[in-house]
Structures are given as C-alpha cells and as structure tokens.
C-alpha cells in the first residue's frame, strides 16, 4: 500500500515510489481501470484516481532495440 496526493503529478509519484527501479533503467507503468496511466505530467486525479483505489504496477526491462543488418 502506498500513499499519494490526488494533486500530485504521475511522474513525481512514480519517482517517489519506484526510484530504485527507475535508477536501474527499468520501465514503470501504472495501470488503472485497464488503462496505462500517462503522461507523467498529469495529476493522479486527472488520471481518474480516487482515494483508496487499486492501481496495478508493471515493472520491466525496456525492449532491446532492433538493429537491421
């Protein structure tokens, strides 16, 4: 369980709660009501979040870039 202010920006929220993952160059995606929350410049409230709601988090490595030979 984590806390945040509905007036907080999504990017700030991710940096506060997933700093080690972001520092390790991993991608952090938050999903609410089947939708990836973006952009990071939106507030949590504008993303549709409300008090005590459930948000899913997906942390993964970025896909390797495809190089053509």
mmJSON file of the N, C-alpha and C atoms, coordinates in Angstrom:
{"data_MODEL":{"atom_site":{
"group_PDB":["ATOM","ATOM","ATOM","ATOM","ATOM","ATOM","ATOM","ATOM","ATOM","ATOM","ATOM","ATOM","ATOM","ATOM","ATOM","ATOM","ATOM","ATOM","ATOM","ATOM","ATOM","ATOM","ATOM","ATOM","ATOM","ATOM","ATOM","ATOM","ATOM","ATOM","ATOM","ATOM","ATOM","ATOM","ATOM","ATOM","ATOM","ATOM","ATOM","ATOM","ATOM","ATOM","ATOM","ATOM","ATOM","ATOM","ATOM","ATOM","ATOM","ATOM","ATOM","ATOM","ATOM","ATOM","ATOM","ATOM","ATOM","ATOM","ATOM","ATOM","ATOM","ATOM","ATOM","ATOM","ATOM","ATOM","ATOM","ATOM","ATOM","ATOM","ATOM","ATOM","ATOM","ATOM","ATOM","ATOM","ATOM","ATOM","ATOM","ATOM","ATOM","ATOM","ATOM","ATOM","ATOM","ATOM","ATOM","ATOM","ATOM","ATOM","ATOM","ATOM","ATOM","ATOM","ATOM","ATOM","ATOM","ATOM","ATOM","ATOM","ATOM","ATOM","ATOM","ATOM","ATOM","ATOM","ATOM","ATOM","ATOM","ATOM","ATOM","ATOM","ATOM","ATOM","ATOM","ATOM","ATOM","ATOM","ATOM","ATOM","ATOM","ATOM","ATOM","ATOM","ATOM","ATOM","ATOM","ATOM","ATOM","ATOM","ATOM","ATOM","ATOM","ATOM","ATOM","ATOM","ATOM","ATOM","ATOM","ATOM","ATOM","ATOM","ATOM","ATOM","ATOM","ATOM","ATOM","ATOM","ATOM","ATOM","ATOM","ATOM","ATOM","ATOM","ATOM","ATOM","ATOM","ATOM","ATOM","ATOM","ATOM","ATOM","ATOM","ATOM","ATOM","ATOM","ATOM","ATOM","ATOM","ATOM","ATOM","ATOM","ATOM","ATOM","ATOM","ATOM","ATOM","ATOM","ATOM","ATOM","ATOM","ATOM","ATOM","ATOM","ATOM","ATOM","ATOM","ATOM","ATOM","ATOM","ATOM","ATOM","ATOM","ATOM","ATOM","ATOM","ATOM","ATOM","ATOM","ATOM","ATOM","ATOM","ATOM","ATOM","ATOM","ATOM","ATOM"],
"id":[1,2,3,4,5,6,7,8,9,10,11,12,13,14,15,16,17,18,19,20,21,22,23,24,25,26,27,28,29,30,31,32,33,34,35,36,37,38,39,40,41,42,43,44,45,46,47,48,49,50,51,52,53,54,55,56,57,58,59,60,61,62,63,64,65,66,67,68,69,70,71,72,73,74,75,76,77,78,79,80,81,82,83,84,85,86,87,88,89,90,91,92,93,94,95,96,97,98,99,100,101,102,103,104,105,106,107,108,109,110,111,112,113,114,115,116,117,118,119,120,121,122,123,124,125,126,127,128,129,130,131,132,133,134,135,136,137,138,139,140,141,142,143,144,145,146,147,148,149,150,151,152,153,154,155,156,157,158,159,160,161,162,163,164,165,166,167,168,169,170,171,172,173,174,175,176,177,178,179,180,181,182,183,184,185,186,187,188,189,190,191,192,193,194,195,196,197,198,199,200,201,202,203,204,205,206,207],
"type_symbol":["N","C","C","N","C","C","N","C","C","N","C","C","N","C","C","N","C","C","N","C","C","N","C","C","N","C","C","N","C","C","N","C","C","N","C","C","N","C","C","N","C","C","N","C","C","N","C","C","N","C","C","N","C","C","N","C","C","N","C","C","N","C","C","N","C","C","N","C","C","N","C","C","N","C","C","N","C","C","N","C","C","N","C","C","N","C","C","N","C","C","N","C","C","N","C","C","N","C","C","N","C","C","N","C","C","N","C","C","N","C","C","N","C","C","N","C","C","N","C","C","N","C","C","N","C","C","N","C","C","N","C","C","N","C","C","N","C","C","N","C","C","N","C","C","N","C","C","N","C","C","N","C","C","N","C","C","N","C","C","N","C","C","N","C","C","N","C","C","N","C","C","N","C","C","N","C","C","N","C","C","N","C","C","N","C","C","N","C","C","N","C","C","N","C","C","N","C","C","N","C","C","N","C","C","N","C","C"],
"label_atom_id":["N","CA","C","N","CA","C","N","CA","C","N","CA","C","N","CA","C","N","CA","C","N","CA","C","N","CA","C","N","CA","C","N","CA","C","N","CA","C","N","CA","C","N","CA","C","N","CA","C","N","CA","C","N","CA","C","N","CA","C","N","CA","C","N","CA","C","N","CA","C","N","CA","C","N","CA","C","N","CA","C","N","CA","C","N","CA","C","N","CA","C","N","CA","C","N","CA","C","N","CA","C","N","CA","C","N","CA","C","N","CA","C","N","CA","C","N","CA","C","N","CA","C","N","CA","C","N","CA","C","N","CA","C","N","CA","C","N","CA","C","N","CA","C","N","CA","C","N","CA","C","N","CA","C","N","CA","C","N","CA","C","N","CA","C","N","CA","C","N","CA","C","N","CA","C","N","CA","C","N","CA","C","N","CA","C","N","CA","C","N","CA","C","N","CA","C","N","CA","C","N","CA","C","N","CA","C","N","CA","C","N","CA","C","N","CA","C","N","CA","C","N","CA","C","N","CA","C","N","CA","C","N","CA","C","N","CA","C","N","CA","C"],
"label_alt_id":[null,null,null,null,null,null,null,null,null,null,null,null,null,null,null,null,null,null,null,null,null,null,null,null,null,null,null,null,null,null,null,null,null,null,null,null,null,null,null,null,null,null,null,null,null,null,null,null,null,null,null,null,null,null,null,null,null,null,null,null,null,null,null,null,null,null,null,null,null,null,null,null,null,null,null,null,null,null,null,null,null,null,null,null,null,null,null,null,null,null,null,null,null,null,null,null,null,null,null,null,null,null,null,null,null,null,null,null,null,null,null,null,null,null,null,null,null,null,null,null,null,null,null,null,null,null,null,null,null,null,null,null,null,null,null,null,null,null,null,null,null,null,null,null,null,null,null,null,null,null,null,null,null,null,null,null,null,null,null,null,null,null,null,null,null,null,null,null,null,null,null,null,null,null,null,null,null,null,null,null,null,null,null,null,null,null,null,null,null,null,null,null,null,null,null,null,null,null,null,null,null,null,null,null,null,null,null],
"label_comp_id":["UNK","UNK","UNK","UNK","UNK","UNK","UNK","UNK","UNK","UNK","UNK","UNK","UNK","UNK","UNK","UNK","UNK","UNK","UNK","UNK","UNK","UNK","UNK","UNK","UNK","UNK","UNK","UNK","UNK","UNK","UNK","UNK","UNK","UNK","UNK","UNK","UNK","UNK","UNK","UNK","UNK","UNK","UNK","UNK","UNK","UNK","UNK","UNK","UNK","UNK","UNK","UNK","UNK","UNK","UNK","UNK","UNK","UNK","UNK","UNK","UNK","UNK","UNK","UNK","UNK","UNK","UNK","UNK","UNK","UNK","UNK","UNK","UNK","UNK","UNK","UNK","UNK","UNK","UNK","UNK","UNK","UNK","UNK","UNK","UNK","UNK","UNK","UNK","UNK","UNK","UNK","UNK","UNK","UNK","UNK","UNK","UNK","UNK","UNK","UNK","UNK","UNK","UNK","UNK","UNK","UNK","UNK","UNK","UNK","UNK","UNK","UNK","UNK","UNK","UNK","UNK","UNK","UNK","UNK","UNK","UNK","UNK","UNK","UNK","UNK","UNK","UNK","UNK","UNK","UNK","UNK","UNK","UNK","UNK","UNK","UNK","UNK","UNK","UNK","UNK","UNK","UNK","UNK","UNK","UNK","UNK","UNK","UNK","UNK","UNK","UNK","UNK","UNK","UNK","UNK","UNK","UNK","UNK","UNK","UNK","UNK","UNK","UNK","UNK","UNK","UNK","UNK","UNK","UNK","UNK","UNK","UNK","UNK","UNK","UNK","UNK","UNK","UNK","UNK","UNK","UNK","UNK","UNK","UNK","UNK","UNK","UNK","UNK","UNK","UNK","UNK","UNK","UNK","UNK","UNK","UNK","UNK","UNK","UNK","UNK","UNK","UNK","UNK","UNK","UNK","UNK","UNK"],
"label_asym_id":["A","A","A","A","A","A","A","A","A","A","A","A","A","A","A","A","A","A","A","A","A","A","A","A","A","A","A","A","A","A","A","A","A","A","A","A","A","A","A","A","A","A","A","A","A","A","A","A","A","A","A","A","A","A","A","A","A","A","A","A","A","A","A","A","A","A","A","A","A","A","A","A","A","A","A","A","A","A","A","A","A","A","A","A","A","A","A","A","A","A","A","A","A","A","A","A","A","A","A","A","A","A","A","A","A","A","A","A","A","A","A","A","A","A","A","A","A","A","A","A","A","A","A","A","A","A","A","A","A","A","A","A","A","A","A","A","A","A","A","A","A","A","A","A","A","A","A","A","A","A","A","A","A","A","A","A","A","A","A","A","A","A","A","A","A","A","A","A","A","A","A","A","A","A","A","A","A","A","A","A","A","A","A","A","A","A","A","A","A","A","A","A","A","A","A","A","A","A","A","A","A","A","A","A","A","A","A"],
"label_entity_id":["1","1","1","1","1","1","1","1","1","1","1","1","1","1","1","1","1","1","1","1","1","1","1","1","1","1","1","1","1","1","1","1","1","1","1","1","1","1","1","1","1","1","1","1","1","1","1","1","1","1","1","1","1","1","1","1","1","1","1","1","1","1","1","1","1","1","1","1","1","1","1","1","1","1","1","1","1","1","1","1","1","1","1","1","1","1","1","1","1","1","1","1","1","1","1","1","1","1","1","1","1","1","1","1","1","1","1","1","1","1","1","1","1","1","1","1","1","1","1","1","1","1","1","1","1","1","1","1","1","1","1","1","1","1","1","1","1","1","1","1","1","1","1","1","1","1","1","1","1","1","1","1","1","1","1","1","1","1","1","1","1","1","1","1","1","1","1","1","1","1","1","1","1","1","1","1","1","1","1","1","1","1","1","1","1","1","1","1","1","1","1","1","1","1","1","1","1","1","1","1","1","1","1","1","1","1","1"],
"label_seq_id":[1,1,1,2,2,2,3,3,3,4,4,4,5,5,5,6,6,6,7,7,7,8,8,8,9,9,9,10,10,10,11,11,11,12,12,12,13,13,13,14,14,14,15,15,15,16,16,16,17,17,17,18,18,18,19,19,19,20,20,20,21,21,21,22,22,22,23,23,23,24,24,24,25,25,25,26,26,26,27,27,27,28,28,28,29,29,29,30,30,30,31,31,31,32,32,32,33,33,33,34,34,34,35,35,35,36,36,36,37,37,37,38,38,38,39,39,39,40,40,40,41,41,41,42,42,42,43,43,43,44,44,44,45,45,45,46,46,46,47,47,47,48,48,48,49,49,49,50,50,50,51,51,51,52,52,52,53,53,53,54,54,54,55,55,55,56,56,56,57,57,57,58,58,58,59,59,59,60,60,60,61,61,61,62,62,62,63,63,63,64,64,64,65,65,65,66,66,66,67,67,67,68,68,68,69,69,69],
"pdbx_PDB_ins_code":[null,null,null,null,null,null,null,null,null,null,null,null,null,null,null,null,null,null,null,null,null,null,null,null,null,null,null,null,null,null,null,null,null,null,null,null,null,null,null,null,null,null,null,null,null,null,null,null,null,null,null,null,null,null,null,null,null,null,null,null,null,null,null,null,null,null,null,null,null,null,null,null,null,null,null,null,null,null,null,null,null,null,null,null,null,null,null,null,null,null,null,null,null,null,null,null,null,null,null,null,null,null,null,null,null,null,null,null,null,null,null,null,null,null,null,null,null,null,null,null,null,null,null,null,null,null,null,null,null,null,null,null,null,null,null,null,null,null,null,null,null,null,null,null,null,null,null,null,null,null,null,null,null,null,null,null,null,null,null,null,null,null,null,null,null,null,null,null,null,null,null,null,null,null,null,null,null,null,null,null,null,null,null,null,null,null,null,null,null,null,null,null,null,null,null,null,null,null,null,null,null,null,null,null,null,null,null],
"Cartn_x":[0.844,0.0,0.896,0.583,1.342,0.374,0.919,0.089,0.522,-0.396,-0.124,-1.242,-0.981,-1.987,-2.6,-3.895,-4.546,-4.047,-3.451,-2.912,-1.473,-0.881,0.491,0.581,1.67,1.884,2.272,1.837,2.102,3.605,4.382,5.833,6.467,6.031,6.556,6.201,4.969,4.512,5.384,5.654,6.477,7.905,8.47,9.831,9.914,8.881,8.889,8.806,7.993,7.739,8.556,9.135,9.862,11.237,11.874,13.173,14.213,14.322,15.369,15.138,13.893,13.583,13.917,13.556,13.851,15.354,16.061,17.522,18.182,17.535,18.056,17.608,17.067,16.64,15.489,14.68,13.502,12.324,11.368,10.154,9.12,8.468,7.427,6.138,5.166,3.864,2.798,1.948,0.834,-0.441,-1.269,-2.492,-3.679,-4.698,-5.919,-7.111,-8.049,-9.241,-8.872,-7.84,-7.443,-6.715,-6.266,-5.627,-4.285,-3.245,-1.929,-2.025,-1.606,-1.69,-0.533,-0.864,0.101,-0.592,0.102,1.534,1.912,3.218,3.715,3.419,3.014,2.722,1.28,0.48,-0.9,-0.952,-1.933,-2.112,-2.792,-2.662,-3.316,-4.827,-5.348,-6.79,-7.226,-6.441,-6.763,-6.679,-5.892,-5.793,-7.014,-7.878,-9.089,-8.99,-7.848,-7.682,-8.523,-8.822,-9.583,-9.061,-9.46,-8.98,-9.252,-8.242,-8.314,-8.583,-8.245,-8.44,-7.253,-7.412,-6.374,-5.742,-4.427,-3.658,-2.654,-2.559,-1.606,-0.317,0.781,2.074,2.805,3.348,4.143,5.547,6.529,7.928,8.652,9.31,10.009,11.188,12.029,13.165,12.678,13.317,12.948,13.302,12.53,12.834,14.149,14.949,16.191,15.867,16.68,16.433,16.738,15.909,16.092,17.111,18.122,19.118,18.998,18.993,18.911,20.32,20.531,21.874,21.838],
"Cartn_y":[-1.164,0.0,1.235,2.167,3.418,4.585,5.743,6.935,7.971,8.831,9.934,10.937,12.113,13.161,13.151,13.331,13.366,14.535,15.538,16.702,16.475,15.34,15.004,14.577,14.947,14.536,13.064,12.379,10.964,10.674,11.476,11.276,11.396,12.36,12.539,11.334,10.871,9.699,8.493,8.259,7.119,7.258,8.463,8.666,8.434,8.82,8.624,7.155,6.391,5.014,3.974,4.342,3.371,3.888,4.627,5.241,4.188,3.102,2.109,1.448,1.179,0.587,1.553,2.813,3.821,4.044,4.054,4.207,3.035,1.854,0.671,0.631,1.752,1.896,0.966,0.588,-0.229,0.676,0.131,0.867,0.594,1.653,1.535,2.042,1.171,1.545,1.292,2.276,2.136,1.948,1.011,0.674,0.826,1.554,1.767,1.598,0.774,0.5,0.055,-0.783,-1.326,-0.36,0.77,1.808,2.179,2.244,2.696,4.191,4.588,5.999,6.767,7.825,8.705,9.963,11.019,11.238,11.532,11.526,11.765,13.174,14.069,15.452,15.647,14.586,14.665,14.385,14.982,14.679,13.32,12.736,11.458,11.607,12.742,12.993,13.038,13.695,13.763,12.387,11.493,10.114,9.291,9.867,9.176,8.491,8.643,8.001,8.697,7.964,8.498,7.827,8.311,7.773,6.281,5.55,4.109,3.257,3.734,2.93,1.977,0.989,-0.003,0.311,0.435,0.688,-0.452,-1.013,-2.092,-1.491,-2.134,-1.642,-2.734,-2.368,-3.275,-2.687,-3.443,-3.023,-4.03,-3.536,-4.445,-3.752,-4.573,-4.06,-3.495,-2.432,-1.95,-2.999,-3.0,-3.925,-3.543,-4.543,-4.22,-3.601,-2.642,-2.006,-2.997,-2.973,-3.858,-3.214,-3.971,-3.468,-4.275,-3.592,-4.297,-4.501,-5.648,-5.941,-5.994],
"Cartn_z":[0.0,0.0,0.0,-0.875,-0.952,-0.831,-0.557,-0.443,-1.468,-1.794,-2.707,-2.631,-3.109,-3.179,-4.576,-4.659,-5.973,-6.821,-6.182,-6.903,-7.353,-6.963,-7.309,-8.775,-9.409,-10.791,-10.84,-11.871,-12.055,-12.044,-12.737,-12.781,-11.411,-10.619,-9.271,-8.407,-8.526,-7.785,-8.112,-9.396,-9.805,-9.276,-9.33,-8.839,-7.326,-6.583,-5.125,-4.737,-5.439,-5.041,-5.803,-6.931,-7.759,-8.166,-7.27,-7.575,-7.959,-7.191,-7.487,-8.843,-9.182,-10.486,-11.619,-11.448,-12.475,-12.595,-11.445,-11.483,-12.204,-12.159,-12.85,-14.311,-14.8,-16.197,-16.566,-15.574,-15.852,-16.177,-16.898,-17.217,-16.126,-15.665,-14.648,-15.275,-15.365,-15.924,-14.873,-14.67,-13.749,-14.558,-14.141,-14.872,-13.933,-14.41,-13.638,-14.572,-14.172,-14.991,-16.407,-16.518,-17.812,-18.724,-18.174,-18.988,-18.381,-19.221,-18.759,-18.486,-17.301,-16.923,-17.544,-18.256,-18.906,-19.335,-19.595,-19.458,-18.006,-17.739,-16.388,-15.897,-16.792,-16.412,-15.939,-15.944,-15.459,-13.974,-13.294,-11.876,-11.732,-10.56,-10.298,-10.451,-10.031,-10.158,-11.618,-12.457,-13.896,-14.552,-13.961,-14.462,-14.053,-13.223,-12.807,-11.456,-10.786,-9.491,-8.427,-7.379,-6.246,-4.98,-3.831,-2.552,-2.438,-2.003,-1.745,-2.983,-4.166,-5.371,-5.544,-6.394,-6.666,-8.019,-8.012,-9.23,-9.367,-10.539,-10.8,-11.343,-11.018,-11.456,-12.225,-13.366,-14.182,-14.28,-13.829,-13.908,-14.792,-15.822,-16.73,-17.392,-17.999,-18.75,-20.077,-20.558,-21.897,-22.949,-24.008,-25.109,-25.754,-26.121,-26.821,-28.179,-28.568,-29.867,-30.982,-32.007,-33.166,-34.1,-34.434,-35.396,-36.674,-37.777,-39.064,-39.602,-40.197,-40.74,-42.235],
"occupancy":[1.0,1.0,1.0,1.0,1.0,1.0,1.0,1.0,1.0,1.0,1.0,1.0,1.0,1.0,1.0,1.0,1.0,1.0,1.0,1.0,1.0,1.0,1.0,1.0,1.0,1.0,1.0,1.0,1.0,1.0,1.0,1.0,1.0,1.0,1.0,1.0,1.0,1.0,1.0,1.0,1.0,1.0,1.0,1.0,1.0,1.0,1.0,1.0,1.0,1.0,1.0,1.0,1.0,1.0,1.0,1.0,1.0,1.0,1.0,1.0,1.0,1.0,1.0,1.0,1.0,1.0,1.0,1.0,1.0,1.0,1.0,1.0,1.0,1.0,1.0,1.0,1.0,1.0,1.0,1.0,1.0,1.0,1.0,1.0,1.0,1.0,1.0,1.0,1.0,1.0,1.0,1.0,1.0,1.0,1.0,1.0,1.0,1.0,1.0,1.0,1.0,1.0,1.0,1.0,1.0,1.0,1.0,1.0,1.0,1.0,1.0,1.0,1.0,1.0,1.0,1.0,1.0,1.0,1.0,1.0,1.0,1.0,1.0,1.0,1.0,1.0,1.0,1.0,1.0,1.0,1.0,1.0,1.0,1.0,1.0,1.0,1.0,1.0,1.0,1.0,1.0,1.0,1.0,1.0,1.0,1.0,1.0,1.0,1.0,1.0,1.0,1.0,1.0,1.0,1.0,1.0,1.0,1.0,1.0,1.0,1.0,1.0,1.0,1.0,1.0,1.0,1.0,1.0,1.0,1.0,1.0,1.0,1.0,1.0,1.0,1.0,1.0,1.0,1.0,1.0,1.0,1.0,1.0,1.0,1.0,1.0,1.0,1.0,1.0,1.0,1.0,1.0,1.0,1.0,1.0,1.0,1.0,1.0,1.0,1.0,1.0,1.0,1.0,1.0,1.0,1.0,1.0],
"B_iso_or_equiv":[0.0,0.0,0.0,0.0,0.0,0.0,0.0,0.0,0.0,0.0,0.0,0.0,0.0,0.0,0.0,0.0,0.0,0.0,0.0,0.0,0.0,0.0,0.0,0.0,0.0,0.0,0.0,0.0,0.0,0.0,0.0,0.0,0.0,0.0,0.0,0.0,0.0,0.0,0.0,0.0,0.0,0.0,0.0,0.0,0.0,0.0,0.0,0.0,0.0,0.0,0.0,0.0,0.0,0.0,0.0,0.0,0.0,0.0,0.0,0.0,0.0,0.0,0.0,0.0,0.0,0.0,0.0,0.0,0.0,0.0,0.0,0.0,0.0,0.0,0.0,0.0,0.0,0.0,0.0,0.0,0.0,0.0,0.0,0.0,0.0,0.0,0.0,0.0,0.0,0.0,0.0,0.0,0.0,0.0,0.0,0.0,0.0,0.0,0.0,0.0,0.0,0.0,0.0,0.0,0.0,0.0,0.0,0.0,0.0,0.0,0.0,0.0,0.0,0.0,0.0,0.0,0.0,0.0,0.0,0.0,0.0,0.0,0.0,0.0,0.0,0.0,0.0,0.0,0.0,0.0,0.0,0.0,0.0,0.0,0.0,0.0,0.0,0.0,0.0,0.0,0.0,0.0,0.0,0.0,0.0,0.0,0.0,0.0,0.0,0.0,0.0,0.0,0.0,0.0,0.0,0.0,0.0,0.0,0.0,0.0,0.0,0.0,0.0,0.0,0.0,0.0,0.0,0.0,0.0,0.0,0.0,0.0,0.0,0.0,0.0,0.0,0.0,0.0,0.0,0.0,0.0,0.0,0.0,0.0,0.0,0.0,0.0,0.0,0.0,0.0,0.0,0.0,0.0,0.0,0.0,0.0,0.0,0.0,0.0,0.0,0.0,0.0,0.0,0.0,0.0,0.0,0.0],
"pdbx_formal_charge":[null,null,null,null,null,null,null,null,null,null,null,null,null,null,null,null,null,null,null,null,null,null,null,null,null,null,null,null,null,null,null,null,null,null,null,null,null,null,null,null,null,null,null,null,null,null,null,null,null,null,null,null,null,null,null,null,null,null,null,null,null,null,null,null,null,null,null,null,null,null,null,null,null,null,null,null,null,null,null,null,null,null,null,null,null,null,null,null,null,null,null,null,null,null,null,null,null,null,null,null,null,null,null,null,null,null,null,null,null,null,null,null,null,null,null,null,null,null,null,null,null,null,null,null,null,null,null,null,null,null,null,null,null,null,null,null,null,null,null,null,null,null,null,null,null,null,null,null,null,null,null,null,null,null,null,null,null,null,null,null,null,null,null,null,null,null,null,null,null,null,null,null,null,null,null,null,null,null,null,null,null,null,null,null,null,null,null,null,null,null,null,null,null,null,null,null,null,null,null,null,null,null,null,null,null,null,null],
"auth_seq_id":[1,1,1,2,2,2,3,3,3,4,4,4,5,5,5,6,6,6,7,7,7,8,8,8,9,9,9,10,10,10,11,11,11,12,12,12,13,13,13,14,14,14,15,15,15,16,16,16,17,17,17,18,18,18,19,19,19,20,20,20,21,21,21,22,22,22,23,23,23,24,24,24,25,25,25,26,26,26,27,27,27,28,28,28,29,29,29,30,30,30,31,31,31,32,32,32,33,33,33,34,34,34,35,35,35,36,36,36,37,37,37,38,38,38,39,39,39,40,40,40,41,41,41,42,42,42,43,43,43,44,44,44,45,45,45,46,46,46,47,47,47,48,48,48,49,49,49,50,50,50,51,51,51,52,52,52,53,53,53,54,54,54,55,55,55,56,56,56,57,57,57,58,58,58,59,59,59,60,60,60,61,61,61,62,62,62,63,63,63,64,64,64,65,65,65,66,66,66,67,67,67,68,68,68,69,69,69],
"auth_comp_id":["UNK","UNK","UNK","UNK","UNK","UNK","UNK","UNK","UNK","UNK","UNK","UNK","UNK","UNK","UNK","UNK","UNK","UNK","UNK","UNK","UNK","UNK","UNK","UNK","UNK","UNK","UNK","UNK","UNK","UNK","UNK","UNK","UNK","UNK","UNK","UNK","UNK","UNK","UNK","UNK","UNK","UNK","UNK","UNK","UNK","UNK","UNK","UNK","UNK","UNK","UNK","UNK","UNK","UNK","UNK","UNK","UNK","UNK","UNK","UNK","UNK","UNK","UNK","UNK","UNK","UNK","UNK","UNK","UNK","UNK","UNK","UNK","UNK","UNK","UNK","UNK","UNK","UNK","UNK","UNK","UNK","UNK","UNK","UNK","UNK","UNK","UNK","UNK","UNK","UNK","UNK","UNK","UNK","UNK","UNK","UNK","UNK","UNK","UNK","UNK","UNK","UNK","UNK","UNK","UNK","UNK","UNK","UNK","UNK","UNK","UNK","UNK","UNK","UNK","UNK","UNK","UNK","UNK","UNK","UNK","UNK","UNK","UNK","UNK","UNK","UNK","UNK","UNK","UNK","UNK","UNK","UNK","UNK","UNK","UNK","UNK","UNK","UNK","UNK","UNK","UNK","UNK","UNK","UNK","UNK","UNK","UNK","UNK","UNK","UNK","UNK","UNK","UNK","UNK","UNK","UNK","UNK","UNK","UNK","UNK","UNK","UNK","UNK","UNK","UNK","UNK","UNK","UNK","UNK","UNK","UNK","UNK","UNK","UNK","UNK","UNK","UNK","UNK","UNK","UNK","UNK","UNK","UNK","UNK","UNK","UNK","UNK","UNK","UNK","UNK","UNK","UNK","UNK","UNK","UNK","UNK","UNK","UNK","UNK","UNK","UNK","UNK","UNK","UNK","UNK","UNK","UNK"],
"auth_asym_id":["A","A","A","A","A","A","A","A","A","A","A","A","A","A","A","A","A","A","A","A","A","A","A","A","A","A","A","A","A","A","A","A","A","A","A","A","A","A","A","A","A","A","A","A","A","A","A","A","A","A","A","A","A","A","A","A","A","A","A","A","A","A","A","A","A","A","A","A","A","A","A","A","A","A","A","A","A","A","A","A","A","A","A","A","A","A","A","A","A","A","A","A","A","A","A","A","A","A","A","A","A","A","A","A","A","A","A","A","A","A","A","A","A","A","A","A","A","A","A","A","A","A","A","A","A","A","A","A","A","A","A","A","A","A","A","A","A","A","A","A","A","A","A","A","A","A","A","A","A","A","A","A","A","A","A","A","A","A","A","A","A","A","A","A","A","A","A","A","A","A","A","A","A","A","A","A","A","A","A","A","A","A","A","A","A","A","A","A","A","A","A","A","A","A","A","A","A","A","A","A","A","A","A","A","A","A","A"],
"auth_atom_id":["N","CA","C","N","CA","C","N","CA","C","N","CA","C","N","CA","C","N","CA","C","N","CA","C","N","CA","C","N","CA","C","N","CA","C","N","CA","C","N","CA","C","N","CA","C","N","CA","C","N","CA","C","N","CA","C","N","CA","C","N","CA","C","N","CA","C","N","CA","C","N","CA","C","N","CA","C","N","CA","C","N","CA","C","N","CA","C","N","CA","C","N","CA","C","N","CA","C","N","CA","C","N","CA","C","N","CA","C","N","CA","C","N","CA","C","N","CA","C","N","CA","C","N","CA","C","N","CA","C","N","CA","C","N","CA","C","N","CA","C","N","CA","C","N","CA","C","N","CA","C","N","CA","C","N","CA","C","N","CA","C","N","CA","C","N","CA","C","N","CA","C","N","CA","C","N","CA","C","N","CA","C","N","CA","C","N","CA","C","N","CA","C","N","CA","C","N","CA","C","N","CA","C","N","CA","C","N","CA","C","N","CA","C","N","CA","C","N","CA","C","N","CA","C","N","CA","C","N","CA","C","N","CA","C","N","CA","C","N","CA","C"],
"pdbx_PDB_model_num":[1,1,1,1,1,1,1,1,1,1,1,1,1,1,1,1,1,1,1,1,1,1,1,1,1,1,1,1,1,1,1,1,1,1,1,1,1,1,1,1,1,1,1,1,1,1,1,1,1,1,1,1,1,1,1,1,1,1,1,1,1,1,1,1,1,1,1,1,1,1,1,1,1,1,1,1,1,1,1,1,1,1,1,1,1,1,1,1,1,1,1,1,1,1,1,1,1,1,1,1,1,1,1,1,1,1,1,1,1,1,1,1,1,1,1,1,1,1,1,1,1,1,1,1,1,1,1,1,1,1,1,1,1,1,1,1,1,1,1,1,1,1,1,1,1,1,1,1,1,1,1,1,1,1,1,1,1,1,1,1,1,1,1,1,1,1,1,1,1,1,1,1,1,1,1,1,1,1,1,1,1,1,1,1,1,1,1,1,1,1,1,1,1,1,1,1,1,1,1,1,1,1,1,1,1,1,1]
}}}
